[in-house]
Amino acid sequence: MTTLRVTSGRLKGRRIPVPKGEVRPTSERARQGYFNIVADRIESAHFLDLFAGSGIFSFEAISRGAASAATVDQSRANTEAISGVAQSLQVAIEVVNSDVISALGRLKGRSFGLVYADPPYDYDRYDDLLRGIDGGPLAEDAIVAIEHRRRSEPFSAKTQRLSHWRRAEYGEVWITFFNSVRTS
């Protein structure tokens, strides 16, 4: 079975199994790059992991000091695997088995300071995703990161609270970052 390694924090070195099937794990280099970018925001953050797959981003966030993590994935097998690993590592990770867009509506009353979304490569609803996050469970000063294919610009939606901040490039993977801005 393929596994991913938690790279830092109290769970450093622990192996997280990658579910079989349609899961395309983010490279360790890109994952470390993301956490380096948000390093000053991770301590005590509420972390939301969309299209969670193995849940590695949530395990990494908890390992690095996040106050809580919630994962959302449409695959029951994936969410059951995440729950099992969380239980075996004795970490509290909320697991939601749902379509991401639907889950964002149900999580609306929450306040996540960090959101990471890793949709499948063939995903064609980036604007719906961006609008769902924008109208969803964000803290006032949240950072949202959405992974997508290299050289693609999948975002055209206008948002009320999210402003493009930067893009990080890791081979075939690009991560576009947004900041949430205060609305009056």
C-alpha positions in Angstrom: 0.0 0.0 0.0 1.2 3.5 -0.9 1.7 5.8 2.1 2.5 9.5 2.6 4.7 10.8 5.4 3.8 13.6 7.8 6.7 16.0 7.4 6.7 18.1 10.5 5.3 18.5 14.0 4.2 16.0 16.6 3.2 13.4 14.1 6.4 13.8 12.0 7.4 10.6 10.2 4.0 8.9 10.7 2.8 7.2 7.5 -0.7 7.9 6.2 -2.1 5.3 3.7 -3.3 6.5 0.3 -6.7 5.0 -0.6 -6.8 3.0 -3.8 -8.6 4.4 -6.8 -9.1 7.9 -8.0 -6.8 9.6 -5.4 -3.9 11.7 -6.7 -1.8 12.7 -3.7 -0.2 16.1 -3.7 3.6 15.7 -3.8 5.5 16.1 -0.5 7.3 19.0 -2.0 4.1 20.9 -2.8 2.6 20.0 0.6 5.7 21.3 2.4 5.6 24.4 0.2 2.0 25.1 1.2 2.7 24.7 4.9 5.8 26.9 4.6 3.6 29.6 3.1 1.0 29.4 5.8 3.4 28.6 8.7 2.7 31.7 10.7 -1.1 31.0 10.6 -1.2 27.3 11.4 -0.9 27.4 15.2 -4.4 27.2 16.7 -6.0 27.5 13.3 -9.3 25.7 12.3 -8.3 23.8 9.1 -10.7 22.7 6.4 -9.5 20.0 3.9 -11.7 19.7 0.8 -11.4 16.7 -1.6 -9.4 15.2 1.3 -8.5 11.9 -0.3 -6.1 10.4 2.3 -6.5 13.3 4.7 -2.8 14.0 4.7 -3.3 17.8 4.7 -5.4 17.5 7.9 -3.0 15.2 9.6 -0.1 17.6 8.7 -2.1 20.6 10.0 -2.9 18.9 13.3 0.7 17.8 13.6 1.9 21.4 13.1 -0.4 22.8 15.8 -3.8 23.5 14.2 -6.6 23.6 16.8 -8.9 21.5 14.7 -9.2 19.9 11.3 -12.2 18.9 9.2 -12.0 16.8 6.1 -14.6 16.5 3.3 -14.6 13.8 0.7 -17.3 12.3 -1.5 -15.9 8.8 -1.2 -17.1 6.8 1.8 -14.1 4.5 1.6 -11.8 7.6 1.8 -13.7 9.1 4.8 -13.8 5.8 6.6 -10.0 5.4 6.1 -9.3 8.9 7.4 -11.5 8.2 10.5 -9.6 4.9 11.1 -6.2 6.6 10.8 -7.2 9.5 13.0 -8.4 7.0 15.6 -5.2 5.0 15.5 -3.1 8.1 15.8 -5.4 9.4 18.6 -6.1 12.7 16.8 -9.5 14.4 16.5 -10.3 15.1 12.9 -13.9 15.7 11.9 -14.8 13.7 8.8 -17.6 14.6 6.4 -18.7 12.2 3.7 -20.3 14.5 1.1 -20.0 16.3 -2.1 -17.8 19.3 -1.4 -20.2 22.0 -2.7 -23.0 20.6 -0.6 -20.8 20.3 2.5 -19.8 24.0 2.2 -23.4 25.0 2.7 -23.8 22.8 5.7 -20.5 24.1 7.3 -21.5 27.7 6.7 -21.8 28.6 10.4 -18.2 27.5 11.1 -15.1 29.7 10.9 -12.1 28.1 9.2 -8.9 30.1 9.0 -7.2 27.8 6.5 -8.9 26.0 3.7 -7.2 23.7 1.3 -8.9 22.2 -1.8 -7.4 19.5 -4.0 -10.1 18.7 -6.6 -9.5 15.9 -9.1 -7.6 17.0 -12.3 -10.7 16.6 -14.4 -12.8 18.8 -12.1 -14.9 21.4 -14.0 -16.6 23.3 -11.2 -13.8 25.6 -10.0 -16.0 28.7 -10.1 -18.8 26.9 -8.1 -16.1 25.8 -5.6 -14.7 29.3 -5.3 -18.2 30.8 -4.8 -19.1 28.0 -2.3 -16.0 28.7 -0.2 -16.5 32.5 -0.5 -20.1 32.2 0.8 -19.2 29.5 3.2 -17.4 28.7 6.4 -14.5 31.3 6.4 -12.9 33.2 9.2 -12.6 36.9 8.7 -8.9 36.7 7.7 -8.8 33.2 6.1 -6.3 31.9 3.6 -7.8 29.6 0.9 -5.6 27.5 -1.3 -6.9 25.6 -4.4 -4.8 23.1 -6.2 -5.1 22.8 -10.0 -3.2 21.7 -13.1 -0.1 23.6 -14.2 -0.8 26.4 -16.7 -4.5 26.4 -16.1 -6.4 29.4 -14.9 -9.7 27.8 -13.8 -11.0 30.8 -11.8 -13.3 33.4 -13.4 -16.0 33.8 -10.7 -16.4 37.1 -8.9 -16.3 36.8 -5.2 -17.4 39.0 -2.3 -14.8 38.0 0.3 -12.0 36.3 -1.5 -9.1 38.2 -3.2 -6.4 36.6 -5.3 -3.2 36.6 -3.3 -0.5 34.5 -5.0 0.3 31.3 -6.9 2.8 28.7 -6.0 4.1 26.3 -8.7 5.4 22.8 -8.0 6.0 20.9 -11.3 2.6 19.9 -12.7 0.8 21.3 -9.7 -0.1 24.9 -9.2 -1.7 26.2 -6.0 -3.6 29.4 -6.2 -4.0 31.3 -2.9 -6.8 33.7 -1.9 -7.2 35.9 1.2 -10.6 36.6 2.7 -11.2 40.3 3.1 -13.5 42.1 5.4 -16.9 43.1 4.0 -19.0 45.8 5.5 
